[in-house]
Amino acid sequence: MGRIAGVTAAETRERLLRAAAEVFAERGYDGTRVADIAAAAGVSNGALYAHFGSKADLIVAALRAHGPRLLADLFAADPDRSITDLLLVVGRWLPRRREACGYLIVEALVAARRDEDVARPMRDYMGERADWLSALVRVAQNDGELDPALSPDALVHFCMLLAMGSALVPPDLHAVDDREWTALLTRVVRAFAPPPAP
């Protein structure tokens, strides 16, 4: 199970990232051995270590490659769409999330609380996501969609907490009516709008 004939290093890396996302999401960080990921990817442990220095590096790399990307994908598909509309679309989806990447972020966050080797790259990952979202918030503030008096960092922190919480409370643990949830979110997003001109 060394290098697979006819498979490039980039393809091997992608196989490892996909396998890591699935195995970590299913078994958790502590319950996953490097050998489990290598076996799921169909490569040797040595091939895995040729691409990743540690299990901690691997979980964060898997999160970067296969973590939740709904907002980024929506924005890329329609960059002219209002930021508040994008936030509402993502917010409406949160109570219904069931995909493995949602569990991957939970596993990475839990592991980061226990293991400084995971915490270091997770701080970088979360910081990058926060910076990207803060830039979107600033654009929305400049366009008059969001109140410029609001702290972009605080608003992003609120959004990230909501997103992470939805990964912890999936619909099979607690469901909410779509219409009621949308009505609540719409009110919340309206509260972020600039105050009316005097």
LOVODO-740682 format. One record per atom (N, C-alpha, C, CB): residue in one letter; z, y, x. Coordinates in steps of 0.02 Angstrom, whole numbers, padded with zeros to 5 digits, always signed. Glycine has a CB too. Example, Ala and Ser with C-alpha at 12.3 -4.5 7.8 and 13.67 -1.06 7.14 Angstrom:
// LOVODO-740682
A+00390-00284+00660A+00390-00225+00615A+00390-00165+00660A+00452-00224+00565S+00354-00112+00642S+00357-00053+00684S+00394+00002+00645S+00286-00030+00704
***
This chain:
// LOVODO-740682
M+00000-00060+00041M+00000+00000+00000M+00000+00063+00043M+00060+00000-00046G-00035+00063+00100G-00041+00124+00140G-00090+00171+00107G-00063+00107+00212R-00132+00201+00147R-00183+00244+00119R-00234+00203+00081R-00217+00286+00174I-00254+00228+00024I-00301+00191-00018I-00372+00207+00005I-00291+00209-00094A-00412+00155+00017A-00481+00165+00040A-00520+00208-00008A-00516+00097+00051G-00557+00256+00019G-00599+00298-00022G-00563+00354-00058G-00635+00256-00071V-00498+00362-00046V-00459+00414-00079V-00440+00466-00027V-00395+00385-00114T-00455+00529-00041T-00440+00583+00007T-00365+00597+00008T-00479+00646-00011A-00344+00634+00059A-00274+00654+00064A-00254+00697+00004A-00261+00693+00130A-00299+00740-00018A-00284+00783-00076A-00276+00740-00139A-00341+00835-00087E-00318+00689-00147E-00312+00645-00205E-00247+00605-00202E-00372+00598-00209T-00229+00583-00142T-00166+00546-00135T-00107+00591-00152T-00158+00519-00063R-00110+00652-00129R-00056+00700-00144R-00051+00710-00220R-00069+00768-00109E-00107+00718-00253E-00107+00728-00326E-00080+00666-00361E-00177+00744-00352R-00098+00607-00339R-00070+00545-00368R+00005+00544-00361R-00101+00483-00334L+00030+00564-00302L+00102+00565-00290L+00137+00616-00336L+00116+00582-00217L+00107+00674-00344L+00137+00726-00387L+00139+00704-00459L+00097+00792-00381R+00085+00673-00483R+00083+00649-00552R+00134+00593-00562R+00012+00623-00569A+00137+00546-00514A+00187+00492-00519A+00257+00520-00516A+00176+00441-00462A+00270+00568-00472A+00336+00597-00466A+00357+00631-00531A+00339+00647-00408A+00312+00669-00561A+00327+00703-00625A+00347+00652-00678A+00268+00745-00649E+00309+00598-00682E+00323+00547-00734E+00389+00510-00720E+00266+00498-00738V+00399+00490-00657V+00458+00449-00641V+00521+00492-00644V+00450+00418-00571F+00520+00552-00617F+00579+00596-00621F+00596+00611-00694F+00566+00661-00582A+00545+00625-00735A+00558+00640-00805A+00588+00580-00841A+00493+00662-00840E+00566+00520-00823E+00590+00460-00857E+00658+00437-00832E+00540+00404-00848R+00668+00438-00766R+00729+00409-00737R+00780+00459-00713R+00712+00364-00682G+00760+00523-00710G+00805+00574-00683G+00800+00576-00607G+00876+00560-00704Y+00824+00631-00579Y+00821+00640-00506Y+00865+00588-00471Y+00843+00710-00487D+00927+00582-00493D+00973+00536-00459D+00952+00463-00469D+01044+00546-00485G+00920+00447-00524G+00901+00378-00538G+00834+00358-00509G+00899+00368-00611T+00803+00404-00473T+00737+00390-00444T+00742+00383-00369T+00687+00447-00462R+00711+00329-00343R+00706+00320-00271R+00635+00340-00250R+00722+00245-00250V+00630+00361-00188V+00564+00378-00161V+00517+00318-00168V+00569+00399-00086A+00543+00258-00158A+00503+00197-00164A+00475+00189-00234A+00544+00135-00144D+00513+00211-00285D+00488+00207-00355D+00426+00250-00364D+00544+00229-00404I+00428+00310-00335I+00371+00356-00342I+00311+00330-00303I+00391+00427-00317A+00323+00306-00242A+00269+00278-00202A+00236+00220-00238A+00294+00256-00133A+00277+00176-00267A+00249+00119-00304A+00209+00141-00364A+00305+00071-00326A+00235+00190-00401A+00199+00215-00460A+00133+00247-00441A+00243+00266-00498A+00130+00276-00381A+00068+00308-00358A+00022+00258-00323A+00083+00365-00310G+00048+00198-00309G+00008+00147-00276G+00000+00158-00202G-00059+00143-00308V+00051+00190-00170V+00048+00203-00098V+00113+00179-00065V+00035+00278-00083S+00115+00180+00000S+00175+00161+00037S+00224+00219+00041S+00158+00135+00107N+00286+00203+00058N+00335+00257+00070N+00311+00303+00126N+00404+00227+00088G+00280+00273+00178G+00255+00313+00234G+00202+00363+00211G+00226+00268+00287A+00159+00341+00165A+00108+00387+00139A+00140+00444+00101A+00058+00350+00093L+00194+00429+00064L+00229+00481+00028L+00259+00531+00077L+00285+00451-00017Y+00292+00506+00129Y+00324+00551+00178Y+00273+00589+00220Y+00370+00511+00223A+00211+00565+00222A+00159+00603+00257A+00142+00667+00219A+00095+00560+00264H+00157+00668+00154H+00142+00727+00112H+00205+00768+00096H+00109+00705+00048F+00262+00736+00090F+00323+00770+00069F+00381+00750+00114F+00340+00754-00005G+00420+00799+00135G+00474+00786+00182G+00535+00753+00151G+00494+00849+00212S+00543+00762+00085S+00604+00734+00054S+00593+00728-00021S+00665+00779+00069K+00640+00694-00053K+00638+00688-00126K+00646+00756-00158K+00693+00639-00151A+00687+00799-00127A+00698+00867-00154A+00632+00906-00153A+00752+00903-00113D+00596+00902-00097D+00531+00937-00093D+00483+00911-00146D+00500+00929-00023L+00486+00846-00157L+00440+00814-00204L+00453+00835-00276L+00447+00738-00198I+00516+00840-00297I+00528+00859-00367I+00504+00931-00380I+00603+00852-00384V+00515+00975-00332V+00494+01045-00343V+00418+01050-00340V+00526+01092-00291A+00386+01012-00295A+00313+01012-00292A+00284+00983-00356A+00289+00971-00231A+00315+00931-00383A+00292+00902-00447A+00299+00952-00503A+00331+00838-00463L+00353+00990-00502L+00364+01041-00553L+00311+01095-00548L+00434+01071-00547R+00296+01117-00487R+00244+01168-00478R+00176+01143-00504R+00238+01187-00404A+00161+01079-00491A+00096+01052-00509A+00092+01031-00582A+00081+00993-00467H+00147+01005-00610H+00144+00976-00677H+00198+01002-00724H+00149+00901-00672G+00230+01056-00706G+00282+01085-00748G+00251+01122-00807G+00327+01130-00708P+00294+01148-00851P+00270+01186-00909P+00227+01246-00888P+00329+01209-00952R+00168+01252-00917R+00122+01306-00900R+00089+01337-00961R+00068+01280-00853L+00118+01329-01018L+00085+01351-01080L+00069+01426-01077L+00129+01336-01140L+00117+01468-01059L+00104+01540-01058L+00049+01557-01008L+00169+01578-01040A+00052+01529-00948A+00001+01543-00898A-00068+01520-00922A+00019+01508-00831D-00071+01463-00953D-00136+01438-00978D-00163+01482-01035D-00128+01365-01003L-00118+01503-01080L-00139+01547-01134L-00164+01614-01107L-00082+01559-01184F-00128+01641-01059F-00147+01705-01029F-00214+01699-00993F-00092+01729-00981A-00223+01644-00956A-00287+01634-00920A-00345+01628-00969A-00282+01572-00875A-00333+01595-01026A-00386+01585-01075A-00404+01650-01111A-00365+01533-01126D-00356+01695-01119D-00368+01757-01156D-00327+01814-01126D-00351+01748-01231P-00348+01840-01068P-00308+01891-01034P-00302+01957-01072P-00338+01905-00966D-00345+01968-01122D-00341+02029-01162D-00293+02024-01221D-00409+02048-01186R-00268+01965-01234R-00221+01955-01289R-00156+01992-01273R-00207+01880-01302S-00124+02020-01324S-00062+02057-01312S-00007+02011-01286S-00039+02093-01377I+00034+02038-01243I+00088+01999-01213I+00137+01977-01267I+00125+02040-01158T+00151+02022-01314T+00198+02003-01367T+00171+01945-01409T+00214+02064-01413D+00106+01945-01421D+00076+01890-01458D+00081+01825-01419D+00002+01905-01475L+00069+01828-01353L+00076+01769-01311L+00147+01742-01312L+00055+01784-01239L+00196+01787-01308L+00266+01766-01310L+00283+01733-01377L+00313+01827-01299L+00255+01760-01431L+00267+01729-01497L+00236+01660-01502L+00239+01774-01552V+00175+01652-01476V+00142+01587-01478V+00184+01535-01439V+00071+01591-01448V+00205+01554-01379V+00246+01508-01339V+00312+01495-01374V+00258+01536-01268G+00343+01547-01399G+00407+01540-01434G+00403+01493-01494G+00432+01607-01456R+00348+01498-01532R+00340+01453-01591R+00334+01380-01570R+00277+01473-01630W+00307+01369-01510W+00297+01301-01486W+00362+01270-01459W+00244+01301-01431L+00408+01310-01435L+00467+01284-01400L+00507+01231-01439L+00513+01341-01384P+00522+01241-01504P+00562+01189-01538P+00526+01122-01546P+00582+01214-01605R+00460+01122-01536R+00422+01060-01546R+00406+01024-01481R+00358+01075-01583R+00427+01051-01424R+00406+01023-01360R+00433+00952-01351R+00430+01067-01302R+00389+00908-01330R+00408+00838-01319R+00378+00811-01254R+00385+00796-01378E+00341+00852-01218E+00305+00826-01160E+00352+00813-01102E+00250+00874-01140A+00331+00769-01058A+00373+00749-01001A+00388+00807-00954A+00338+00694-00962C+00343+00857-00950C+00356+00912-00903C+00418+00952-00924C+00295+00958-00900G+00434+00952-00989G+00495+00985-01011G+00557+00950-00984G+00498+00988-01087Y+00554+00883-00981Y+00610+00845-00953Y+00612+00853-00878Y+00604+00771-00973L+00555+00863-00846L+00553+00872-00774L+00591+00934-00753L+00480+00876-00749I+00583+00989-00790I+00620+01050-00772I+00695+01039-00781I+00597+01109-00816V+00715+01003-00832V+00786+00988-00842V+00813+00949-00783V+00797+00949-00908E+00777+00897-00763E+00799+00856-00706E+00804+00898-00643E+00751+00797-00696A+00756+00942-00632A+00757+00983-00572A+00815+01032-00573A+00691+01022-00564L+00829+01062-00631L+00885+01109-00637L+00952+01073-00628L+00883+01144-00704V+00959+01015-00658V+01022+00977-00650V+01031+00956-00577V+01022+00914-00696A+00978+00933-00546A+00982+00913-00475A+01000+00973-00431A+00916+00882-00452A+00973+01032-00448A+00988+01091-00409A+01062+01111-00412A+00944+01150-00432R+01094+01096-00468R+01166+01111-00474R+01208+01067-00428R+01189+01102-00547R+01182+01007-00412R+01221+00959-00373R+01200+00955-00300R+01215+00891-00404D+01139+00976-00285D+01110+00963-00219D+01077+01026-00191D+01058+00905-00224E+01106+01053-00138E+01079+01115-00109E+01008+01106-00083E+01125+01138-00052D+00990+01044-00064D+00921+01032-00041D+00871+01042-00098D+00915+00962-00013V+00892+01031-00159V+00849+01045-00217V+00857+01118-00238V+00867+00998-00276A+00917+01145-00232A+00930+01214-00255A+00887+01264-00217A+01004+01231-00246R+00879+01255-00152R+00840+01304-00113R+00768+01310-00138R+00839+01283-00039P+00730+01255-00142P+00661+01264-00167P+00658+01282-00242P+00620+01200-00156M+00710+01262-00280M+00711+01281-00351M+00721+01357-00360M+00766+01243-00389R+00762+01387-00316R+00770+01460-00319R+00703+01494-00307R+00822+01484-00266D+00665+01468-00259D+00599+01497-00246D+00553+01488-00307D+00567+01464-00184Y+00553+01427-00335Y+00511+01413-00393Y+00529+01458-00452Y+00517+01339-00414M+00594+01461-00468M+00615+01503-00525M+00601+01577-00511M+00690+01492-00539G+00610+01598-00448G+00596+01667-00430G+00522+01684-00439G+00617+01680-00359E+00478+01638-00419E+00406+01650-00428E+00388+01656-00502E+00365+01593-00396R+00416+01612-00543R+00402+01616-00615R+00429+01680-00644R+00433+01555-00652A+00489+01699-00624A+00520+01760-00649A+00479+01821-00628A+00592+01767-00624D+00456+01823-00566D+00415+01879-00542D+00351+01885-00582D+00399+01871-00467W+00318+01828-00595W+00255+01829-00633W+00268+01855-00704W+00224+01758-00636L+00322+01830-00736L+00338+01853-00803L+00357+01926-00804L+00394+01810-00833S+00395+01949-00754S+00415+02019-00750S+00354+02064-00745S+00462+02031-00690A+00304+02041-00707A+00242+02080-00702A+00208+02085-00770A+00194+02049-00650L+00207+02031-00809L+00179+02033-00876L+00218+02081-00921L+00177+01963-00908V+00284+02080-00915V+00326+02125-00955V+00310+02197-00938V+00402+02110-00944R+00303+02212-00874R+00287+02281-00853R+00220+02303-00881R+00288+02286-00777V+00171+02258-00881V+00106+02275-00910V+00115+02291-00984V+00055+02216-00901A+00154+02250-01020A+00165+02262-01091A+00204+02327-01102A+00204+02203-01122Q+00249+02344-01057Q+00285+02408-01063Q+00237+02467-01051Q+00343+02411-01012N+00194+02461-01002N+00145+02514-00988N+00096+02522-01045N+00108+02500-00924D+00081+02467-01080D+00033+02469-01136D+00067+02490-01202D+00000+02401-01145G+00132+02501-01201G+00167+02522-01261G+00187+02466-01308G+00125+02571-01298E+00181+02403-01285E+00201+02346-01327E+00276+02334-01325E+00165+02283-01304L+00305+02345-01267L+00377+02332-01257L+00411+02396-01235L+00388+02275-01206D+00473+02404-01255D+00513+02463-01239D+00521+02469-01163D+00582+02460-01274P+00499+02525-01134P+00505+02533-01062P+00578+02540-01039P+00466+02594-01039A+00624+02552-01086A+00694+02557-01067A+00725+02489-01055A+00733+02594-01122L+00692+02436-01079L+00718+02368-01068L+00708+02347-00995L+00684+02317-01115S+00756+02313-00968S+00749+02286-00900S+00702+02226-00903S+00818+02265-00871P+00646+02229-00865P+00602+02170-00863P+00638+02108-00839P+00542+02184-00817D+00682+02115-00791D+00719+02057-00766D+00764+02027-00819D+00761+02076-00705A+00797+02069-00858A+00841+02044-00911A+00800+02010-00966A+00884+02101-00941L+00744+02039-00984L+00701+02010-01036L+00673+01943-01013L+00643+02058-01054V+00652+01939-00950V+00627+01876-00923V+00683+01824-00921V+00598+01887-00852H+00742+01845-00902H+00799+01798-00900H+00811+01770-00971H+00862+01833-00873F+00809+01812-01021F+00817+01791-01090F+00764+01739-01109F+00814+01851-01138C+00701+01754-01092C+00646+01708-01108C+00653+01641-01072C+00578+01740-01090M+00674+01644-01009M+00683+01582-00970M+00740+01540-00998M+00696+01598-00896L+00794+01573-01019L+00849+01536-01049L+00827+01502-01113L+00909+01582-01063L+00788+01537-01154L+00763+01508-01216L+00718+01448-01201L+00724+01562-01256A+00674+01455-01152A+00629+01400-01135A+00667+01340-01108A+00577+01424-01083M+00714+01352-01063M+00753+01296-01035M+00796+01263-01088M+00797+01321-00977G+00823+01303-01132G+00864+01275-01187G+00822+01230-01232G+00895+01330-01228S+00759+01248-01242S+00717+01206-01285S+00703+01139-01253S+00651+01242-01301A+00704+01136-01186A+00694+01072-01152A+00756+01029-01159A+00678+01083-01077L+00814+01061-01167L+00877+01023-01174L+00890+01000-01245L+00935+01066-01150V+00862+01038-01293V+00873+01021-01364V+00806+01006-01396V+00910+01080-01402P+00779+00946-01384P+00714+00928-01412P+00718+00918-01488P+00686+00865-01378P+00661+00915-01521P+00661+00910-01594P+00696+00848-01622P+00591+00911-01619D+00699+00794-01582D+00732+00734-01608D+00808+00742-01608D+00713+00674-01568L+00834+00792-01572L+00907+00806-01575L+00924+00858-01628L+00931+00830-01507H+00879+00908-01635H+00890+00959-01686H+00824+00993-01703H+00943+01011-01663A+00802+00986-01763A+00739+01016-01785A+00752+01080-01823A+00698+00966-01829V+00703+01124-01823V+00707+01186-01861V+00641+01196-01897V+00723+01247-01813D+00645+01224-01957D+00586+01237-01997D+00541+01288-01961D+00605+01264-02068D+00476+01273-01956D+00429+01316-01920D+00428+01387-01948D+00359+01287-01924R+00427+01394-02014R+00424+01461-02043R+00487+01501-02028R+00415+01457-02119E+00544+01468-02033E+00607+01503-02019E+00612+01523-01945E+00667+01459-02038W+00590+01478-01901W+00591+01493-01830W+00544+01551-01813W+00572+01432-01790T+00483+01550-01843T+00435+01604-01831T+00461+01670-01856T+00368+01588-01865A+00493+01670-01915A+00522+01732-01942A+00575+01760-01895A+00551+01720-02011L+00617+01716-01869L+00670+01739-01822L+00639+01767-01758L+00717+01681-01805L+00591+01731-01729L+00559+01754-01668L+00524+01821-01678L+00510+01703-01643T+00491+01828-01734T+00456+01891-01748T+00504+01949-01749T+00418+01887-01815R+00563+01938-01779R+00614+01991-01779R+00639+02006-01709R+00673+01971-01823V+00649+01954-01670V+00674+01963-01602V+00622+02003-01561V+00688+01895-01567V+00559+01984-01565V+00507+02018-01527V+00500+02090-01551V+00440+01981-01533R+00507+02103-01616R+00504+02172-01642R+00560+02214-01611R+00510+02172-01719A+00618+02183-01599A+00674+02219-01570A+00659+02243-01499A+00737+02176-01570F+00609+02211-01466F+00590+02231-01399F+00539+02287-01398F+00564+02172-01361A+00514+02306-01457A+00462+02358-01461A+00492+02427-01445A+00430+02359-01532P+00450+02473-01423P+00475+02540-01410P+00502+02572-01474P+00420+02585-01379P+00552+02614-01467P+00578+02648-01527P+00524+02694-01555P+00643+02688-01512P+00526+02707-01621P+00476+02752-01650P+00482+02822-01620P+00484+02755-01727A+00425+02854-01612A+00425+02923-01585A+00461+02969-01633A+00352+02947-01573P+00500+03018-01606P+00535+03065-01650P+00488+03110-01687P+00584+03107-01610
***
